[in-house]
């Protein structure tokens, strides 16, 4: 990838030279440097993909790698009786508050 960066920097300099001087040869040099940079990037990507394919290793899956371990907690699908803080009472702090009826409201 470093070579592609060097070619890109040289292409930028060559572009400025072609722009300032108006030279056709410098413009052709810009095109050649751009094609060389694309070739270097393509070769680098191909090399990177081949190294990734050879380095694929499956991780070992062991139960110790997973947390928290709830296997000793018993049956976790049913709620425990002490989990219900109000017990059987629906309104532990008294009954529902009575709301005065509004005679102007009609339900259609």
N, C-alpha and C positions, 0 to 999 in steps of 0.2 A: 504494500500500500504506500510505502514511503516513496517508491519510484514513481508511482502515479501522481503523488503530490508534487514531486520535483518537475515532472513533465507538465503538469497543470500550471505551475508557476512560470515555467519557460514559455508556455503558450500565452499566458497573460502578457508577458514582456513582449513577445513577438507580435501580439495583437496591437499593443500600443505603438510599436515600431511601424507596423503596416498602416495603422490609422494616421500617424503623423506624417510618414513619408509618402504614402499613397502608392507603395510598391506592390506590384502583383506578386513578385517572388516572396515577399514577406507574408502576404495573404495566403499563398500556397503553403508556406511554412506553418502558419497557424492551423490550417486544415490537417497537415501531416501530424503535427503535435497533438491535435485533438483525437485523431484516429489512433495514435500510439497510446494515448492515455486511456482511451476506451478499451484497447486491447490489454493493457496492463491490469485494469480493474476487472475485466472478464476473467483473466488468468488467475488473479488473486481470489475471486469468488469461487472459481472451480477448485482451486487448491484448498480453500476453506471448507467447502462442502465435503470433499473427500476425507479431510481430517476429522470432521464431525462424525461421519459414518463409521469410522474405525474406532472412535472413542465412546460409542454408546455402551454404557454399562447399566444394567438394571440394579436399582438399590435393593438391599436386603430388607424385607419387611418382617420385623420382629415385633412382638407385642410391647416390648419395653420402650419402643420409640413413640408410642402413642400415649397421650395423657389427657385427661385423668383416667385412671383405671377404676371403673365402677363395677367390676365383676364381683367384688366382695360385698356390695351394698345390698344384696338380696334382690327382691322383686321391685324394680323401680317403675313398673308400669301402673301400679295401683297407688293412689294417694294414701298417706298414713293418716290416722285419725287426728293426731296432734297437728297436722298441717292445716286443718280447718280451724282458724282462730276464733270463729264465732259459734261453732258447734251447730246445734239444731236451730238456733234462734235466727230468724231472718233480719230482725231489726234489733240489734243488741243495745242500742241507745234509746229505746222507746219506739213507739209506733210511727208510722209515716205521718208527716205533718199534714194537717187538713188544709186544703187550699180552697179559698172561697170561690164559689161559682160566679162566673161573669155572665150576666144575663144578656149582654149585648152580643155575645159570640154564638154564632150558629154553625153547626156542623152540617154541611150539605151532603 
